[in-house]
Amino acid sequence: MSTRKILICGATSFVAKGFKELLIQQGFDVDTFGRKKGSYLEIDKNPMLADSYEAVVNFAVLKDQSIEDNVSYMKSLVEMCKQKQVKKLIHFSSIMVYSYHLGKLDENSPIDKVANTMMEGYGKIKIACDEFLNSIKQSLPFEVVMVRPGYVLADNRPAPFIKRLPCGVSVILGNKKSRQPIVKREDIHLALLKIIETDKNLSVYHLFQNNDITKYNFAKQTVGGLILVLPKFIFEGMPRLMMKMGLMKKALYSRFDGMYNYNVASSTMTESKLNIKFK
């Protein structure tokens, strides 16, 4: 029996680290693609790729390039998948594609829109790429599976919402009700492996702990000591007023807005479909 062949795009990224090795351990033949091997914008024309792949796992994002360039990459990636008779394209999205004001969200929740979002940079790029893939996936001859992780922890990487101060004091970027879903990198890799091996996947998977933990409680569990919070009326209320008065750009305000994200995010459908538990 021939070896099942997988292509990883963006294999040198922080989140992808170690994933190639896991696939090889499981008996897959793995190719990788990155900037040193050619242009992402013309991946469909790259002669170095194999004739066919069972699945393509896309971690790549062109952070230093425009939204238009990132969508152009998606178009080229889709064309390449058609040429290579790919069965499933697994696209690494982000929980940042959702509005901070949904209240509750699960794998069926609508994403934000490029035309409406206040975000810039990484978050807006992810929204634009998801919008494009959503607009064409029904017409494609392969599965499009989007995985939306929380903040990824690995290699002692600190949680971004906890700021350590001297004398055992920490500050939370937000208040006691603020939330930030998190996930361990090794759990992402195990979930991706199961997605590759699963027929008829969900269109969207949520990769994060399904425990609705707040930033404050996470800090208590992980760093301990004295935990301080930022008052919402100052760090969210004042920036909102400044934004409405034209004194602060919407993109900057969205960072304060995100600090007070109260969305209750669920990964129940993901855990059930993949028979996995994020810890």
C-alpha positions in Angstrom: 0.0 0.0 0.0 1.3 3.4 -0.9 2.3 5.9 1.8 -0.2 8.6 2.5 1.3 11.9 1.5 0.7 15.2 3.3 1.8 18.8 2.5 2.4 21.3 5.3 2.5 25.0 4.4 4.2 27.2 7.0 5.8 24.2 8.7 8.4 26.4 10.4 5.8 28.5 12.3 5.6 28.3 16.1 2.3 26.4 16.0 3.5 23.9 13.4 6.7 23.0 15.3 6.8 19.3 15.9 3.8 18.5 13.7 5.8 17.1 10.8 7.6 14.7 13.1 4.2 13.5 14.6 2.9 12.7 11.1 6.1 10.8 10.2 5.7 8.8 13.4 2.2 7.9 12.2 3.5 6.6 8.9 2.7 9.6 6.7 5.1 10.9 3.9 5.4 14.6 4.6 6.4 17.5 2.3 6.8 21.0 3.6 6.5 24.4 1.9 7.9 27.8 3.0 9.3 31.0 1.7 12.7 29.3 0.9 10.9 26.9 -1.5 9.1 29.5 -3.5 6.4 32.1 -3.5 3.2 31.4 -1.6 1.4 33.6 -4.2 2.4 31.1 -6.9 2.3 27.8 -5.0 0.1 26.4 -7.7 2.9 26.9 -10.2 5.7 25.4 -8.1 7.4 22.5 -9.9 8.9 21.1 -6.7 5.7 19.8 -5.2 4.5 16.2 -5.5 2.0 15.0 -8.1 -0.7 14.5 -5.5 -1.5 14.8 -1.7 -4.1 13.3 0.5 -4.3 16.5 2.6 -2.8 19.9 2.8 -2.4 21.6 6.2 -2.0 25.3 5.9 -0.4 27.1 8.8 1.0 29.9 6.6 -0.1 33.6 6.9 1.7 36.4 5.1 1.9 38.7 8.1 4.1 41.3 6.4 1.9 41.5 3.3 -1.5 42.9 2.5 -5.0 41.4 2.9 -5.2 41.2 -0.9 -1.9 39.2 -1.0 -3.2 36.8 1.6 -6.4 36.2 -0.3 -4.3 35.8 -3.5 -2.4 33.1 -1.6 -5.7 31.4 -0.7 -6.7 31.4 -4.4 -3.3 29.9 -5.4 -3.5 27.3 -2.7 -7.0 26.3 -3.7 -5.8 25.9 -7.3 -2.9 23.8 -6.2 -5.2 21.6 -4.2 -7.3 21.0 -7.4 -4.2 20.1 -9.4 -2.9 17.7 -6.8 -6.2 15.9 -6.3 -6.2 16.8 -2.6 -9.0 15.3 -0.5 -9.0 17.9 2.3 -7.6 21.4 2.8 -7.1 22.0 6.6 -6.8 25.8 7.1 -5.4 27.2 10.3 -7.8 30.0 11.2 -8.2 31.8 14.5 -10.7 32.5 17.2 -10.0 36.1 16.4 -12.4 35.9 13.4 -15.3 36.2 15.7 -16.7 39.5 17.1 -16.0 40.1 20.7 -19.7 40.8 21.3 -21.4 37.5 20.3 -22.0 36.5 23.8 -21.9 32.7 23.1 -20.1 31.1 20.2 -19.7 27.6 18.9 -18.5 25.9 15.7 -21.6 27.2 13.9 -21.3 30.9 14.9 -20.9 33.5 12.2 -17.5 35.2 11.7 -16.9 38.9 11.6 -16.8 40.6 8.3 -13.9 42.5 6.7 -16.2 45.3 5.9 -17.3 45.7 9.5 -14.4 44.7 11.7 -12.3 47.2 13.6 -9.3 44.9 13.7 -6.3 45.3 11.5 -3.3 43.1 10.9 -3.4 39.4 11.8 -7.1 39.3 12.8 -8.3 41.0 9.7 -6.2 38.8 7.5 -7.7 35.7 9.1 -11.2 37.1 8.6 -10.5 37.8 4.9 -9.1 34.4 4.2 -12.1 32.7 6.0 -14.5 34.8 4.0 -12.9 33.8 0.8 -12.9 30.1 1.6 -16.5 30.2 2.8 -17.5 31.8 -0.5 -16.2 29.0 -2.6 -16.0 25.8 -0.5 -19.3 24.4 -1.7 -18.0 24.4 -5.3 -14.7 22.7 -4.6 -13.9 19.0 -5.2 -12.3 18.6 -1.8 -13.2 19.3 1.9 -12.3 22.6 3.3 -11.8 22.3 7.1 -11.1 25.4 9.2 -9.6 25.0 12.6 -9.9 28.0 15.0 -7.6 27.7 18.0 -7.4 29.9 21.1 -4.1 31.3 22.2 -1.4 28.7 21.8 0.8 27.7 24.8 4.0 25.8 24.4 7.7 26.0 25.3 6.9 28.1 28.4 5.3 30.7 26.2 3.5 33.1 28.6 -0.2 33.9 28.3 -0.3 37.4 26.7 -3.0 38.7 29.0 -0.9 38.2 32.2 1.8 40.8 32.9 4.2 39.9 35.7 5.4 42.5 38.1 7.9 42.3 41.0 7.1 40.9 44.4 4.6 38.2 43.2 2.2 40.7 41.7 0.5 40.2 38.3 -1.8 42.4 36.2 -4.6 41.0 34.0 -5.3 42.8 30.8 -9.0 42.8 31.4 -11.2 42.3 34.5 -12.5 39.2 36.5 -15.1 38.4 33.8 -12.8 38.7 30.8 -12.1 35.5 28.8 -9.3 34.2 26.5 -9.6 30.6 25.3 -6.3 28.8 25.3 -4.9 25.6 23.9 -1.7 23.6 24.2 0.3 23.1 20.9 0.5 19.3 21.4 -3.3 19.2 21.6 -3.6 21.1 18.3 -1.3 18.6 16.6 -3.3 15.6 17.9 -6.6 17.3 16.7 -5.1 17.9 13.3 -4.0 14.3 13.1 -7.6 13.1 13.9 -9.0 15.6 11.3 -6.7 14.1 8.6 -7.9 10.6 9.5 -11.6 11.6 9.8 -14.1 11.3 7.0 -16.9 13.9 6.6 -15.3 16.4 9.0 -17.1 19.4 10.5 -16.6 22.6 8.5 -15.2 24.3 11.6 -13.3 22.9 14.6 -12.7 24.9 17.8 -9.3 24.0 19.4 -9.3 25.2 23.0 -10.2 24.1 26.5 -13.9 23.7 26.9 -13.9 25.0 30.5 -15.0 28.6 30.1 -12.2 29.7 32.3 -11.7 33.5 32.8 -8.3 35.2 32.5 -8.4 35.9 36.2 -9.0 32.3 37.2 -6.3 31.1 34.8 -3.8 33.5 36.3 -4.7 32.3 39.8 -4.0 28.7 38.7 -0.8 29.4 36.8 1.1 32.3 38.4 -0.7 32.8 41.8 0.2 35.6 44.0 -1.6 38.9 44.0 -3.7 39.3 40.8 -4.7 42.9 39.8 -7.3 43.7 37.1 -7.8 46.8 34.9 -11.0 48.7 35.5 -13.3 48.5 32.4 -14.6 52.0 32.7 -11.0 53.4 32.3 -9.4 50.9 29.9 -12.4 50.2 27.7 -14.9 53.0 28.4 -12.4 55.9 27.9 -10.9 54.4 24.7 -14.5 53.9 23.3 -15.3 57.6 24.0 -12.0 58.7 22.4 -12.8 56.5 19.3 -16.3 58.0 19.0 -14.8 61.5 19.2 -12.3 60.7 16.5 -9.3 60.8 18.9 -8.4 57.2 18.6 -8.4 54.9 15.5 -10.8 52.0 15.5 -7.9 49.5 15.1 -6.3 50.7 18.3 -9.7 50.8 20.1 -10.3 47.1 19.1 -7.3 46.1 21.2 -8.9 47.6 24.3 -12.2 46.1 23.3 -10.6 42.7 23.1 -9.3 42.9 26.6 -12.9 42.7 27.8 -14.0 39.8 25.7 -16.9 38.1 27.6 -17.8 35.6 24.9 -18.5 32.1 26.3 -16.7 29.9 23.7 -17.5 26.3 23.3 -15.6 23.4 21.7 -18.2 20.8 22.5 -18.9 19.8 18.9 -15.2 19.5 18.2 -14.5 17.3 21.2 -17.4 15.1 20.4 -16.6 14.7 16.7 -12.9 14.0 17.2 -13.3 12.1 20.5 -10.7 14.4 22.0 -10.5 16.4 25.2 -8.5 19.6 25.4 -6.7 19.9 28.7 
